[in-house]
Amino acid sequence: MLEKPLITVITVCFNSAKTIEITLKSVLAQTYENWELIIVDDCSTDDTDSIVGQFSDKRIRYLKNEKNSGAAISRNYALREAKGRWIAFLDSDDLWL
């Protein structure tokens, strides 16, 4: 049986404490299980990091920029870290059904 390809989901966030939990739960609820989620935090000053920290799934990686750099640089950072064959972008205030 062929292994299903790894999908990399990239989420860039900034002060997303109010929305990031439901976003992460929507990824975890997917039926396709061979994925990694790379979250790049662009120097949030709210509780985004503590909310993401509540998720202990080994497929989730949480990275923080050293300085606020904007969405494009943050996405490129995540792309360099990605290991998946396919890339999907999911904003921190969106969800997948």
Secondary structure, DSSP 8 states (H G I E B T S, - for coil): ------EEEEEEESS-TTTHHHHHHHHHT-S---EEEEEEE----SSHHHHHTT---TTEEEEE-SS---HHHHHHHHHHH---SEEEE--TT----
